[in-house]
Amino acid sequence: RFFAYLINNSIIPCRDKTFRNYILKNSQKWKNEDNSKKANGKKILVTNIFNHLGYTISELVMGKNLTNILNAECIGILNYYDLKRILLFRSFGIKKIIFLKSSNFFVRLKYFVKAYFKIRSCRNMDEFLNFNISGVDLGKTVYDHYIRFSGLGTINSFNRKFYANLARAFLVHHQMEKYFKKYNFISSVQTEIQFIPGAIMFQSALKNGVNVYSKFGPSNSFTVRKYANIDQKYTARERYSKKIYELINTNIKKKAVEIGGEIIKKRFDCIPGHESFYERFELPDYERGKKFKKIEKKDFTKEELCKRLGWKTNCPIAVIFATDLTDGVFSSSTWTVFRDRLTWLRETLYEIKKITNVNWLVKPHPNDEIYGVVTSTISEYENICLNLDHVKIFPEDASKRSITKFIDAALTLNCSAAYEYPCFGIPTIVPKESAVSGFGFTVEPKSKDEFFCELKNIRELKKLNIQQVELAKIYTFIYMKLAVVASNLIAPHDKAHIIDEKSYWNEMVKLLDKYNYKDDLLMKMMKIQETNNDTHTINYDMIMNKSLDTTINKINRT
């Protein structure tokens, strides 16, 4: 079949009948939509860096929508030759596919030598982190890539992997610059915008004036974040514009606050369906693993917790919510007080050692075990604070809903805690730009001195006022409901790397069979997004108050 395909690409060289059926039906669906004649040379780059069916299909659907909205023609780009993904791309009418080639030995040697001399010229890691080519951050990308795949949360020395990764970054940058000069790309679709090659491709696109459309959200319901310039390269995908807040305030503020508040309440009561996207679609991967242990959760009052830990009840309790220590340490922030997340955690632990008039709880992030990080939150605690009476590891059996009953302040970087605890009026310190920065419901010190001063004076932090609590609840509403737009061309899935492909393609075929353009909410809202030049795809039907009562009723029934 493969050799027959090389001669005639209408033949599908795959034994899986369900996949063949999908490819044939999908090709038939779009065969009459050829935008090449009216595109006037305009191209859309559709990338697929993360090899997961859910990501692949989402990027292809987004690309297909953009071809119609922008009157442009798609070109695909893959890491390497992958026949299944090539068949998928072509079934969506993408005829031209290019590859990030590893190049020959001499080209690779050339970039390795270049990487060697560049690293040798850097006096320290901080100097290397500032290395960029016309705004494309090669130094930070290489550092971030190393941190993620080594399991180390921070590093100050260079090893052989730095040289190899920088050489690869040079090569990817060279290839992307060549493609951006060759083709008239006006837009790019890219979900994985971190690490190598993702970050280089993403930043190169922005540097060349190419808008990047990136998916944020789970499964088949998500928002499309539009990046329009290189200054946005570290802005969180889930950082929503003030324009969205203004729309809500003008039209549906009361119901948005109600829905956001109910979602958080039910999340803390551990009612399924109200978890953050991470908990719902990534944590189940871990729960299916051998390391996961079921722990019976209990509700604690402050008095019960203090009795158990040997603390006095008249001292305030602050919780440090550690974030993922290795996954994208530069993402989601155009500014940060600390170099990386482990440095933040480590220096925070050293500082709270001296602040004995506050009781501190340190809560590890689940990804410490999921990714098997070398330096974990617990190992840092044991090295720095193990024998201190006023600093303890968060009790594993404490229920989520009881946390709000015994803590007076929260510390975090960019996890869900940054908007969850403000919903309860609990002051939350975030020493970097986060997805919720600038909306007035978090404490955002801009330097180490400011941050450490906030820690020393944490007893003086006041509960949030009603307006601040409402802003946090509105953010929750946007994150969980307004900026979650369903596609009727994508079957539901989780982030597990193993998908029952037979069932998945059967569901995809069913969606094709009953597809109705008028019911394509994602397409409709992406059109409005482009017309309004919005940063995010949002459900404007909700803004018009068309489906809010239904949403409220669904939440109340759970």
ChimeraX attribute file (.defattr): number of C-alpha atoms within 10 A of each C-alpha:
attribute: neighborCount
match mode: 1-to-1
recipient: residues
	/A:1	12
	/A:2	13
	/A:3	10
	/A:4	12
	/A:5	12
	/A:6	11
	/A:7	10
	/A:8	11
	/A:9	13
	/A:10	13
	/A:11	15
	/A:12	21
	/A:13	17
	/A:14	14
	/A:15	9
	/A:16	12
	/A:17	13
	/A:18	19
	/A:19	23
	/A:20	17
	/A:21	16
	/A:22	20
	/A:23	23
	/A:24	17
	/A:25	17
	/A:26	20
	/A:27	19
	/A:28	13
	/A:29	16
	/A:30	13
	/A:31	12
	/A:32	9
	/A:33	12
	/A:34	16
	/A:35	17
	/A:36	15
	/A:37	10
	/A:38	11
	/A:39	16
	/A:40	12
	/A:41	14
	/A:42	19
	/A:43	21
	/A:44	26
	/A:45	26
	/A:46	28
	/A:47	26
	/A:48	25
	/A:49	20
	/A:50	16
	/A:51	13
	/A:52	15
	/A:53	19
	/A:54	22
	/A:55	21
	/A:56	20
	/A:57	21
	/A:58	25
	/A:59	23
	/A:60	25
	/A:61	19
	/A:62	22
	/A:63	28
	/A:64	22
	/A:65	17
	/A:66	23
	/A:67	22
	/A:68	16
	/A:69	16
	/A:70	17
	/A:71	20
	/A:72	26
	/A:73	27
	/A:74	30
	/A:75	21
	/A:76	23
	/A:77	19
	/A:78	19
	/A:79	16
	/A:80	13
	/A:81	14
	/A:82	11
	/A:83	13
	/A:84	13
	/A:85	19
	/A:86	17
	/A:87	23
	/A:88	20
	/A:89	26
	/A:90	18
	/A:91	21
	/A:92	22
	/A:93	24
	/A:94	20
	/A:95	14
	/A:96	13
	/A:97	17
	/A:98	15
	/A:99	14
	/A:100	15
	/A:101	13
	/A:102	13
	/A:103	10
	/A:104	8
	/A:105	8
	/A:106	9
	/A:107	12
	/A:108	17
	/A:109	12
	/A:110	14
	/A:111	20
	/A:112	20
	/A:113	13
	/A:114	15
	/A:115	21
	/A:116	17
	/A:117	12
	/A:118	15
	/A:119	19
	/A:120	12
	/A:121	11
	/A:122	14
	/A:123	9
	/A:124	13
	/A:125	16
	/A:126	13
	/A:127	12
	/A:128	20
	/A:129	18
	/A:130	14
	/A:131	18
	/A:132	13
	/A:133	13
	/A:134	11
	/A:135	15
	/A:136	22
	/A:137	19
	/A:138	26
	/A:139	23
	/A:140	21
	/A:141	27
	/A:142	27
	/A:143	25
	/A:144	26
	/A:145	24
	/A:146	22
	/A:147	22
	/A:148	21
	/A:149	13
	/A:150	16
	/A:151	18
	/A:152	17
	/A:153	24
	/A:154	21
	/A:155	14
	/A:156	9
	/A:157	8
	/A:158	14
	/A:159	10
	/A:160	8
	/A:161	14
	/A:162	19
	/A:163	22
	/A:164	18
	/A:165	23
	/A:166	25
	/A:167	25
	/A:168	20
	/A:169	26
	/A:170	20
	/A:171	23
	/A:172	22
	/A:173	21
	/A:174	14
	/A:175	16
	/A:176	19
	/A:177	16
	/A:178	11
	/A:179	14
	/A:180	17
	/A:181	10
	/A:182	9
	/A:183	14
	/A:184	16
	/A:185	23
	/A:186	19
	/A:187	27
	/A:188	29
	/A:189	28
	/A:190	27
	/A:191	24
	/A:192	19
	/A:193	21
	/A:194	21
	/A:195	25
	/A:196	21
	/A:197	23
	/A:198	21
	/A:199	28
	/A:200	24
	/A:201	26
	/A:202	28
	/A:203	27
	/A:204	25
	/A:205	26
	/A:206	22
	/A:207	20
	/A:208	17
	/A:209	16
	/A:210	23
	/A:211	21
	/A:212	26
	/A:213	26
	/A:214	22
	/A:215	23
	/A:216	21
	/A:217	20
	/A:218	22
	/A:219	19
	/A:220	22
	/A:221	20
	/A:222	24
	/A:223	28
	/A:224	28
	/A:225	25
	/A:226	23
	/A:227	24
	/A:228	19
	/A:229	16
	/A:230	20
	/A:231	13
	/A:232	16
	/A:233	26
	/A:234	19
	/A:235	19
	/A:236	19
	/A:237	23
	/A:238	21
	/A:239	20
	/A:240	21
	/A:241	12
	/A:242	11
	/A:243	11
	/A:244	19
	/A:245	17
	/A:246	12
	/A:247	14
	/A:248	22
	/A:249	16
	/A:250	10
	/A:251	15
	/A:252	16
	/A:253	18
	/A:254	12
	/A:255	18
	/A:256	27
	/A:257	23
	/A:258	15
	/A:259	26
	/A:260	25
	/A:261	22
	/A:262	19
	/A:263	25
	/A:264	24
	/A:265	17
	/A:266	18
	/A:267	18
	/A:268	18
	/A:269	14
	/A:270	14
	/A:271	12
	/A:272	10
	/A:273	14
	/A:274	20
	/A:275	18
	/A:276	20
	/A:277	17
	/A:278	14
	/A:279	14
	/A:280	16
	/A:281	17
	/A:282	17
	/A:283	16
	/A:284	15
	/A:285	17
	/A:286	16
	/A:287	13
	/A:288	11
	/A:289	10
	/A:290	7
	/A:291	10
	/A:292	13
	/A:293	9
	/A:294	8
	/A:295	9
	/A:296	9
	/A:297	13
	/A:298	12
	/A:299	14
	/A:300	19
	/A:301	14
	/A:302	20
	/A:303	13
	/A:304	14
	/A:305	18
	/A:306	18
	/A:307	12
	/A:308	11
	/A:309	14
	/A:310	11
	/A:311	18
	/A:312	15
	/A:313	15
	/A:314	12
	/A:315	16
	/A:316	17
	/A:317	23
	/A:318	23
	/A:319	23
	/A:320	23
	/A:321	23
	/A:322	24
	/A:323	24
	/A:324	24
	/A:325	28
	/A:326	28
	/A:327	20
	/A:328	19
	/A:329	24
	/A:330	21
	/A:331	20
	/A:332	22
	/A:333	20
	/A:334	15
	/A:335	15
	/A:336	22
	/A:337	19
	/A:338	16
	/A:339	14
	/A:340	19
	/A:341	23
	/A:342	24
	/A:343	16
	/A:344	19
	/A:345	24
	/A:346	15
	/A:347	14
	/A:348	17
	/A:349	20
	/A:350	13
	/A:351	13
	/A:352	19
	/A:353	15
	/A:354	11
	/A:355	16
	/A:356	14
	/A:357	15
	/A:358	23
	/A:359	24
	/A:360	26
	/A:361	19
	/A:362	21
	/A:363	18
	/A:364	21
	/A:365	17
	/A:366	14
	/A:367	18
	/A:368	20
	/A:369	14
	/A:370	16
	/A:371	17
	/A:372	12
	/A:373	20
	/A:374	14
	/A:375	16
	/A:376	23
	/A:377	24
	/A:378	17
	/A:379	12
	/A:380	15
	/A:381	20
	/A:382	14
	/A:383	11
	/A:384	16
	/A:385	19
	/A:386	14
	/A:387	11
	/A:388	11
	/A:389	14
	/A:390	22
	/A:391	25
	/A:392	19
	/A:393	18
	/A:394	15
	/A:395	14
	/A:396	12
	/A:397	13
	/A:398	17
	/A:399	17
	/A:400	16
	/A:401	18
	/A:402	18
	/A:403	17
	/A:404	18
	/A:405	13
	/A:406	20
	/A:407	19
	/A:408	24
	/A:409	25
	/A:410	24
	/A:411	23
	/A:412	22
	/A:413	27
	/A:414	25
	/A:415	19
	/A:416	19
	/A:417	19
	/A:418	26
	/A:419	25
	/A:420	25
	/A:421	24
	/A:422	24
	/A:423	27
	/A:424	21
	/A:425	22
	/A:426	23
	/A:427	27
	/A:428	28
	/A:429	23
	/A:430	25
	/A:431	26
	/A:432	22
	/A:433	24
	/A:434	26
	/A:435	22
	/A:436	22
	/A:437	20
	/A:438	13
	/A:439	14
	/A:440	14
	/A:441	26
	/A:442	25
	/A:443	20
	/A:444	22
	/A:445	19
	/A:446	16
	/A:447	14
	/A:448	16
	/A:449	11
	/A:450	14
	/A:451	19
	/A:452	17
	/A:453	12
	/A:454	17
	/A:455	21
	/A:456	17
	/A:457	12
	/A:458	21
	/A:459	16
	/A:460	9
	/A:461	16
	/A:462	12
	/A:463	16
	/A:464	19
	/A:465	13
	/A:466	11
	/A:467	12
	/A:468	20
	/A:469	25
	/A:470	24
	/A:471	24
	/A:472	27
	/A:473	26
	/A:474	27
	/A:475	27
	/A:476	25
	/A:477	24
	/A:478	22
	/A:479	22
	/A:480	20
	/A:481	21
	/A:482	24
	/A:483	24
	/A:484	22
	/A:485	24
	/A:486	20
	/A:487	21
	/A:488	21
	/A:489	22
	/A:490	20
	/A:491	21
	/A:492	16
	/A:493	16
	/A:494	16
	/A:495	19
	/A:496	15
	/A:497	11
	/A:498	10
	/A:499	14
	/A:500	9
	/A:501	13
	/A:502	13
	/A:503	13
	/A:504	18
	/A:505	20
	/A:506	16
	/A:507	18
	/A:508	23
	/A:509	23
	/A:510	13
	/A:511	16
	/A:512	16
	/A:513	13
	/A:514	10
	/A:515	14
	/A:516	11
	/A:517	10
	/A:518	8
	/A:519	11
	/A:520	15
	/A:521	17
	/A:522	26
	/A:523	24
	/A:524	18
	/A:525	21
	/A:526	24
	/A:527	18
	/A:528	17
	/A:529	20
	/A:530	16
	/A:531	10
	/A:532	9
	/A:533	13
	/A:534	19
	/A:535	21
	/A:536	27
	/A:537	27
	/A:538	26
	/A:539	24
	/A:540	19
	/A:541	13
	/A:542	18
	/A:543	20
	/A:544	13
	/A:545	12
	/A:546	11
	/A:547	13
	/A:548	19
	/A:549	13
	/A:550	10
	/A:551	14
	/A:552	17
	/A:553	11
	/A:554	10
	/A:555	15
	/A:556	12
	/A:557	6
	/A:558	10
